[in-house]
Each structure stands twice: as structure tokens, then as C-alpha cells.
Amino acid sequence: MRTLSRFKKTVLPFISIVLLLQSLNFLGCREISTHKIKVVTTTTLIATLVKAIGKDKIDVVTIVPGGMCPGHFDVKPDDIKKLSTAKVLINHGWEVWTSDLLNSVENENLLTKTIKIEGNWMIPNIQILAGEEITKTLCEIDPQNSPFYKKNLNHYKKEVNSVAVEVKNTDFQGKKVVCSEYQAEFLKWLGFKVVATYESSEDLTIKNLAEIMSTAKKEDVHIVIDNLQSGSKAGKQIAEEIGAKYIVLTNFPLSDSYTESLKKNIHKLACAVE
């Protein structure tokens, strides 16, 4: 009897504690999942938004590097491999090569989502609209984490709006420029007066080039702004001919941060107008 009594007093409480700890550990493991949803994006414009809103719930893979033109992109075997284990491919809808890519992928469970937001995504208000669509997409493919994505979107909106206010305080109003057609909308949003635009080098005729140079000289333009993803031959030639400053801006984030790329673009412009 003494042995049984000692057992109840010493061993049973110990067993109860062990069972309780195991139970708590089991519940904790059920609530915390390390599984990430693999999302493949066509461009860094989409990728930076997915990363900002999806954070540690999403594994993001990008096909076209930020410095390359996604409109003229050759699909590689490695790009097909990226999609073979992906949950979803998110694109803009204008990437002509995505159909060939999808036809080459063996992944019957792969979803395709298109974010149809018009305009230059480097402009903050358009960036926010795109962020809202990205959030809807993430909530559709991963509904159990919808509150998490929506919360991150709200934080992201505040960050972008804060940078937008900072950017708008820079005085670019009425400054005359000649620029790549792909930078015109962004520069007008900043307050620049775009007196002429030009296409990429392969589409620009000698006649068009002469007209642009004539207009630039007549308007006394001192800055020519090129688009990184379009090449730099045309803009550099115009700048040299009219004796203007020449800078190159990016239309796609070059890092994991849209706001950092936006700030770098603004810094280049600020230096050019000094």
C-alpha cells in the first residue's frame, strides 16, 4: 500500500505533466505551419508586391530580371522548371511569351492569374491599385491566411503613400524633358513637361529622330531621360546632339523593394535638375 501511495504521489503527477506538455506541443504544431506557397511572377513589379503582402507565407520566384525588357524575353528551360512545382503563375497579360511557357510546363495543378492594372506601376497610386489586386489573388489561392494578407496590404499602402508625399515635395514642376515613351506617364505625374518622346532604338526612324532633336532644341530642353529596359542608344544620341544631361530610369524594381527603386529614380532626377 505504501508503494502504491508513493506511486500516486510522485509518478502520476510526473506522467500528467508529460502528457500535458505533449498535448500543448501537438496543438502548437497544428497552428504553426512552415509550408510556403510557391508563386512564380513574370516581372519584378509583381514580385515585389507579392513579397510585401505575402511575406513569409509565400515563396516568390521571378522569371524576368528587373533590368531586362519583359516584352522581348526568350523563355529558357530553367523558366519551365520554375513552374513545374509552382502553385500559381501571376502575370500582367501583355507578356506574349507566357502561352509558349505554359504549353511547355507539366503541372496540371498550376493556376494562372492575370493582374490587369493599366498605367505605369512605378506611380504610387497605380502601385497601390496593383497591390489590392495582388492581395485578392493571394486571398483566393490561400483563403485561410486572408487576414494576414489584408493586414500587410494596409501597412504597404501607408509605406507607399508616405514615400509619395516625400516625392511630391521635390520641385520638378514645369521642367522640360525629352524621354522614352515608357517613362512619359511617370514623369508627367511628377510634374515634368514632356515636350517629346521616342520609341526604342529599333523602332525609331531617322526622320523621327530629327524631329525630336529639332523640338528639343526649340524648347530648350536640358534633360533627356531613357528607360533602362528599352536600351540606351536613342536617348544617348539625342542628349549628345542637343548637349543635354542624360539619365536612365527604371520601369521595374531592381531590388526586392519598389519604394527603394522609386527613391533612386527620384534621386537621379533631382541631381539632373540642379
NORHUCOR-V439638 format. One record per run of one state. SS is the DSSP state (H for helix, E for strand, - for the rest). FROM is the first residue (numbers start at 1). TO is the last residue. Records with the same first field share a line. If there is no record, write none. Layout:
# NORHUCOR-V439638
SS: FROM-TO / FROM-TO
This chain:
# NORHUCOR-V439638
-: 1-1 / 32-36 / 42-43 / 63-76 / 85-87 / 92-97 / 105-110 / 115-123 / 142-142 / 169-175 / 181-183 / 191-192 / 199-200 / 204-205 / 219-222 / 231-232 / 243-244 / 250-257 / 274-274
H: 2-31 / 44-57 / 77-84 / 98-104 / 124-141 / 143-168 / 184-190 / 201-203 / 206-218 / 228-230 / 233-242 / 258-273
E: 37-41 / 58-62 / 88-91 / 111-114 / 176-180 / 193-198 / 223-227 / 245-249
